[in-house]
Amino acid sequence: MFSNDSRGGGRRAVPRVGAAVGALGLAACLAGCGAGSGHAAQARNGQGGQDGSVALAPTRETTSSAPRPPASPTPAAGRSAGALPLAGKVIVLDPGHNPTNFEHTAAINREVDVGNGRKECDTTGTETDAGYPEASYTLDVSHRVRGLLEARGAKVVLTQDGNRPWGPCVDERARIGNTAHADAALSIHADGAPAADYGFHVIAPKSMRSGGADTRAIAAPSYRLATTLRSHFAAATKEPYADYLGGGTGLMVRDDLGGLNMSTVPKVFIECGNMRNAHDAKALTDPAWRQKAARGIADGLTAFVTGSSR
């Protein structure tokens, strides 16, 4: 149940014991409840894996009885699209896995080109010990991030919205961002590492040209996106950097992820926590914490796209 686009080589997907949970998670998402989704752990050898907008205050009405001049638009009514920080920007959100991938193992086990090799199309993802699927987590958080970014003027494209029976494959996920000419793309996941491991990390693409992959043009901006996102996510959630990989920096650079290898726009992965760790699982399953996670992600993407990265 580990993701092929996280842990090096990955595992082939197999039907999950928590199938009923996954189906319920999908139903919840389709009902608008925001069931999220999830991702798989990276190996220790380094081959691993509402709306918060601020409402404008209403303008005060004058108490004078004297004739008023023609009313000018209120700030809300007169605010042009150009006044929003992300107006004209396109951001692609890639909710990892799919809530019903486990029902289509033959399809998601099919290998696809990831630029410097071949990997399975997708996997089922992981889940908490209580059965909360990673695919439910990622979709829920993606919905929350979308709302925040749209309130700031961005056009947000999701690679899947719980509206497909399986997938899309990792190469198609990259193509969706490329076709949208995204200013930034983000694949959202949660890890499935051993229970003692905890924390989050961000993955950036390695600069390389190999087979069908050429990340040389996006490696530097993607790395800046990764560090910016890391900073804002940590500030919003208080989640520590992963203690089990990346040297404790919360950042990895990899060349084995098709979703990054095949991207032609700045793109990174975020593993928001370890679903197998009791502390992280408690956070990942808490809607209030997921809203904090969404705000951290939205703020990181906003800072990167507007050039205010820190």
N, C-alpha and C positions, 0 to 999 in steps of 0.2 A: 504494500500500500504506500510505499515511498514514491515520491515524484521523480520521474525520469529527468525533470528539468531542475532538480536540486542536487540530489546526491549523485555523485559521479556514476554513470552507467545506469543508476536507478534500478528499481524492481519492476518486473512486469505486473500489471494490475491483476488482481484476483478479486472475485466477488467478496464483498465485505460482510462480516457478521452483522454489522450495524446497518444493514440495508434499509430496514424499516426506519431507522433514525434519519438516514440520508434522504429518504423519500419525504418524511415529515419536514425535514429542513427545507427541501425544495418547495413544498406546499406553503410553508411559512413565508419563504421569499416571495413567491408569486402572489401571496396575499398582501404583500407590502409590509410584512413584519420585520424584514431585514434579518434573515438567517444568513450567516456568513459562510466562510469557506476555509480551506487550509492547505498546507504544503508539507513536504517531507524533509527529514533531517539530512544534513551533510555529514559525510564520514569524517572522523577525526583526522584523517590524513589530508584534509583540505579539499576533498572532492565532494563536499556536502551540498546543500540546497539552500429642535434638532437643529437642524440647520443652525450653524453658528454665526451666520452673518449678523451684523449689527443693524438693527432697524433704525432708520432715521427718525429723529424726534419730529412730531408734527409741528408745523409753524403755528405760532400763537396768533389768535384772532385779536384785532384791536378792539377796544371798548369805546372808541370815539364814535359819535353819531354823525360826524362830518362826512360828506361824500368821499368815497375812497377812489383813488386812481385805479385804472384798470389792473386787475389782479395779475400779478406775475406768477409763473408756475411755482408750486411748492418745490422744495428740494427733491422730493421723491418723484414728482411728476416731471420736473424739468431736467432730471439727471440724464445726461446722454450716455449712450452705451460706452462712448470713449472715456467716460469718467471712471469706469470700473477698472480695477487694476489688471484684470485678465481679459479685457475686451479684445476680441480678435485672435485670441490664443486658443490652440487646440491641445487638449491633454487626453491621452489614451490611458484608461485604467484596464488592467488585465487581471480579473479575479481568477486566482489559481484554481485549476481543476474544474470540475462540474459536479453538481450534487448527484447526478445519475450516471456518472462514468462507470460505476460498478456494475451497471446493467448491460454495458456494451464493451466487455473486455476484449473481444476480438478486434473491434474497431480501434480502440485506443492502444492496443498492443502492436498495431501496424507500425513499422519503422518509417521514419521520414528523415530527410536530409537536414542536418543541423549545421551545415557549413563545413565543418572539419570532421565529419563522421555521420553516423546514423544513430538515431535513438527512437524509442517508442513515441508514438504520437502524443500520448498523455498518460497520466496514471490517476488512480482514485484519490490520491492525497492521503493524509493521515487523519487522526481524530483524537479527542481526549479519551482518557480511560473510561469516562462516563458515556462516551459515544457521540459527542458533539463533533460533527465532521468539519474538517478544514475547509471543504468546499462551501459549507454554509457560512463559516466565518468570513471568508474572503469576499463573498458576494454581499454580505451585510455591510462590511466596512467599505467596500467599493461604492455602495449606494450612499452611504453617509458622506464619503469624500466627494462624490459627484454633486450632492446637494450644496456643499460648501463652495466648491469651485464654480458651479453655475451661478451662485449668488454673487460671485466676484466677476462674472462676465465671461467665463470660459465656455467654450464648446467642449463637452466631454463625451468621448466615445468609449463604450465598453466592448471588450472583445467577446463577451458573452454575458447574458443577463438572466440566466436561468431559463432561457427560452430555446435551448437546444438540447437534444437528448444526450449528447456527449460532446466532448471537446470544447473548443476547436483544438486541433493539433498545435504543437508549439511553433511550427514554422508559419502556420496561418496566423497565430497570435502576433507574431512579429510583422507579418505583411499588413495586418490591419492598422498598426501604428504607422507603417511606411506609407500606405495608401492615404491615410489621413493627413500626412505631412505634419505629424504631431510636433509640437514644441517640446514636449516631454512625454515619455511613456513609463508606466510603472506596473510591474507585476506584483500583486499582493498575495502573500502566503503566510503560513504559520508552520513551524518546523515540527518534526517528529523524532527528536533526538532521545537518548537515554534519559530516564526520569530524573537523574541527578543534575542534568544540565539545564541551564536557564538563560534568559536574556534574548535580545533581538540583534539582528545584524542585517546589513545591506550589502548586496552583491553588485559589482560593476563589471562591465565587459573588459576583457584584456584586449589591448591593441594588437591586432594580428590581421594577416591576410592568408587564408587557408581555404582551398576549395571554393565553395560558394560564399564563404564568410569574409567580409572585409570591414573590420570595425575601427580601422585607423582614424577615420574622420570623426567618429562618435566617442572614442575612448576617453579623451580628455574632458569633454562636456559631461559625459556620463559619470565620470569620477567626481566631478564637481557637484552634479546632481546627487550622487550617493552621499557625499559628506554633508551637503546641505540638508538632505532628508534625515540623515542620522541625527544631526543636531536638533532639529525641530521635533522629531519623534521622541527623542529622549526627554526633551524639555516638557512636552505635553503629557507623556505617560509616566515619567519617572522610571521607566523600565531600564535596567542596566544593559550594557553591551553584553553580548553572548560570552560566556566564560569558557566555552568549549572549542572555539575555533577562531581563526582570524587574529590570534595573539591577543585577544581581549580588546581589540580596537573597535569591534562592531562593524568591521568593514572587510570585505574580501574582493579580490579581483580574479575572475575565472574565465576559462575559455571553453567550457564544456556544456554551456547552457544554450540550447537552440534559440530560445526566446531573446537572448542577447546577441548571439552570434549573427543572426539573420536580420537584425535591426539596422536600419539606416538613419534612425533618429535617436537622440539621447534617451537611453532606457536603462533602468536598474530593476533589481528585485529587492523586496523587503520581506524578511522572515520576522514577523512581529513578535514572536515568542515561541516557546517550546510547548506544544500541546500535551506532551507526556510528563511535563513537570507540574507538580501540584500547584505551586505558586503561580506560574504562568497560566495554567489552565483556568484557575479561578478568575484571573484578569480577562483572558480571552473570551470567556463565556459571560462576562458581565457587560450588559448593554451600555452602562455608564462609562466603563473603561473603553469600550469600542468607540464611543463618541470622542473620547480623548485621543485615541489612536487616529481616528479620522481627521481630527483637527491638526494633529502633528503632521500627518501626511499632507493635508491640504496646505498647511503653512509652508512646509518644505518645498512643495511643488511651486507654490506661488513665489517664494523667494528666488527659486532658481529661474523660473520663466521671466520674472520681472527684472532679473539681474541684480537683485539685492541679496544674493547668497552671502552667508557668513561662514 
